[in-house]
Amino acid sequence: MYSSLEELCYDAEEKKCAFWELVLLDDMQQRGVSRKESFEATKKLYLTMKKADEDYEKALLSQSGLVGGDGEKLANARKEGWLYCGSFIGRVMETAIKMGESNACMKKIVAAPTAGSCGVMPAVLLNLQREKQFTDDRMTEAMFVAAGIGGVIANRAFLAGASGGCQAEIGSASAMAAGAAAYLAGGDARKISTAAALALKSLLGLACDPVAGLVEVPCVKRNVIGSVNALTAADMAMAGISSRIPPDEVIDAMKSIGICMPACLKETGTGGLAATPTGEKIREQMA
């Protein structure tokens, strides 16, 4: 598995190979599978994301009662046509929340990269496919792009909120989705990496402070921010805007920030929003 986005960019340029294909070849070598097996396994993950979105239940609440039904509220607002963000971003927001709620309600989701950040990738990818009419195979290629970015982040830093705060979960998911979106827009390896860096930079320092220790509040709504952030990062990269800090150094910065974070801001449910008076009341009620 690659441990550097720079290395991926170098190989893409030297070998004249697409970013996504380098990740596929790496997966083949790592797992000892054929090209077809690697591609079909990743395609299955994408199709599972689609099915998870289709299977959203608007009346279903999590066991705690803290989340559920908000995705449908956004859907209704979008259909009524009054969202400031418009129809496309409205759908992105809606999908992100629906997936996060489905996770909290114990329905099947794809943890990409984690269950708490499971809404970001499908919110971006499913809606880009709907908007641009990309084939499932093209979307699978985008999934490989995202996987390559996630693999580098996992090797250089961390993906778990318990290790690095929510910047490691929503931030990483946003970087993965941004790179995938840049690829779908025709971006090369450099633009893909830049998009990932711009997305991650914008979420550095994000605390993981789940109320009552549940992956519900504020986790579900943060998927919205990660999704929209990914699209803005991809647009900036494709417009030719660069990251003054190289992508690998951005990942390293995320790691150093995570290490410096106190334990109360790393999924323990003892700091941040979880420690507010209302957060404490909810915790006591859950107990």
N, C-alpha and C positions, 0 to 999 in steps of 0.2 A: 504494500500500500504506500502511496506517495506521502511524503512528510513535508512537502513544500509545493506551493502553487507556482513558484518560480521554476521548479523542476518540471512541472507539468507544462508550463508555457515553453520552456526550452525544448522539451521532447516534441511538443506539437510543431514547433518551428523547424527543428532539425530533421525530424522524421516525416514532416509534411502529413501529419496525422491529426484528425479532429480530436479535440479535448475529450469528448464523450467516448471515442473509440479507445483512447489510451486507458481510460478507466475500465472499460469493458475488458481489454486485454489483460490489465492488471488483475481484475477479478477472476478471469480464466486461470491465470497462473496461481493466484492465491488459493482458490478453491478446487483447482484441478478439474474444471468443467469445460465443456465445449462452448464455442461461440454462441450456438443456438441456445444452449442451456442457460448461459449467463443472460442473454437478451430476454428470453422468455420469463426467467425468474423476476427480472426487473419490471418487465411489462405487466406481470401478474400483480406486482405491488401497485403499479399505477391504476390498473383496472379495479383493484380493491379500494383505492381512494375514491374512485368514481362511484362504486357501489355503496361505500360508506356515506357519501353525500346524498345519494338517492334514498338511502334508508333512514334518513333523519326523521325523528318523530317529534312533531311540534308540541304535542301535549305532554311529553315525557319530562319529568323533573328528576334531578339527581336525588339520591337517598337523603341528603342533607336538606334538600329543598332550596339550596342557594342558587342553583343555575337550572336553566331549561326554558325554552320558549322564546328566548331573545332573538334567535336566528330567524324565527317566523315574523317577529316584529319588524326586523330589518327588511325582510322579504315584502311585507305589506307596504312599508314606507317606500321601497323602491318601485313597487307596482303603482303606487299613488303618484309617483313622479316628483316628489318634493325634496329629495335628498340633495344637499349641496354638492356632494361628490359625484352625482350622476349615476346612471344605470350600471356602467361597467364596474366602477369602484364600489358601488353599492352591492353588487353581486359578490365581489371579493370579500367585503366585510361580512356579508351574510354567510358565505361559505365558511369563513374562518371561525365564526361563532358557532355555527351548526356543528362543525367537526369537534370543536372544543367541548361543546355540550354533550355530544355523543360519547366522547371519552369519559366525561364525568358521570354519564348515565350507564357506563359499562357496556356500550355497544362496540362493535368491531371498528377499529381505526388502524391507520398505519402510523406507527411511531417514527416520524422522520423529521428530526433525528430522535425525538423523545415523545412520550405520550402528552406531556404538558404543552408541547409546541406543535402538536399534530395538525393544527388548522392552517398553518402558514403555507406549506408546500401545496396542498390541494387548493387552497383559496387562490393562489397565483396560477398554478398550472391548469386546473380544470377550467378556469374562466378565460385563460388565454386560448385554450383549445376551442372553447365555445365561441369566442370572439373572432379568432383567426382561422378556424376550421383546419387546424393541424391534425394529421393522422395520429392514431395511437402509437405507431412506430416512431414518429417524430417526437412525441411526448416521452416515449421510453428513452430516447437519446437524451432528452433534457433531464430525465431522472438520473442517468449516468453522470451527467455534468454535476448535478446536485450532490450525488454520492461522492464524487471525487473531491468536491469542496469540503463536504462533511468529514471525509476520511482524513484530509489534511488537518482540519481543526481538531479532530479527535487525537491525532498523533502529536500535534504541537501543543495542545491545550486541553480542553475538556468539553463535554457536551451536557453534563449533568448539572442541574441547579445546586445540588448538594456540594458540588466541587467548586463551581465558579459563579454561582448566582444565576439569575434569569438571563443575563447576557449570554451565558453558555447555552441556553436552551432556545429562547426566542431569537436571540442575536444570531446564533448559528443557523437556525432554521431560515431566518431572513437572508443571511448570506448565501445559503444554498439555493433558495428560491430566486434570489437576484441573479445569480450566475446562470441558472437555468433559463430565466426570462431573457437574459442577454443573448444566450445561445439561440433561443427561438427567434430573436430579432435579427439573427445573422452575425452575431458577434464572434470574433475569434477568441483564442485562449487568453489573450491579454485583456480584452474587454470583459470577458467572463470573470477573470480574476479581479479586475477593477470593480466591477459591479458588486462582487462579494465583499470586497474591502470597504466600499462606500456604505454598504448596508450594515456591516458589523460595527464600523466606526460610530454610526448613529445610535447604537444601543449599548455602547460600552458603559459599564458601571451599573447596569440594570439589576436591581436586587431581586432575590427570590424570597418572597415574603407571604406565602400562602396562608390565608386566614383559616384558623383552626387546623392547620396542617393539611388541608385538602387541596387538591389540584383543581380548584374551581374559581375562587376569588383571590386575586385579580387575574388568574392565569388565562381564563377563557378569553377575556377581552384583550389581553395582550397579544393574542394571536392576530387580532385585527391590525394592530400597530405594526407587527412584524411583516404582515402581508403587504400593506400599503407601502411601508418602508422599502421592501424588496423591489417593488415596481418603480418607485422613484429612483432608487439606486441604479437599476437597469437602464432607465431612461437617461440618467446622467452619464453613465458609462458609454452608452451608444451615441450620445451627443458629442463625445470626445472629451468629456471631463475626466481628469485623472485623479488618482489618490496620491497626495503628496507623500504619504507614508506607504511604503510598499505593502502589498497584501499580507505577506508572511509576517511582517513586523506588526501589522494590525492584530493578527491572531496572537502573536506573542504578547502584545500589550493587554489583550483580553485576559490572557493567562495571568499576567502579573497583577492585574486589577483583582481578579478572582482570588488569588492567593492573599492579597491584602484585605479582602472583605472579612468582617467579623462573622463568626458562625451564625449569629442571629439573622443575617441576611442571606443565608445559604440553605434554604428549604427547611429550616428548623421550626418555622412558624412562631418565632419568638421576637421578631423585630419588624420594622417597617409597618405596613398596613395591618399585619397580624397583631401588632402591639398597640394599635389605637384602641380607645375605649369601646368602640363598636366591634372591632375585631376581637377584643377580649370577651365581650358579651356573647358573641357568636360561638367562641371556643367553649365557654362555660355551658351554653345551651347544648352544644354537640356532645359534651362530656356527660 
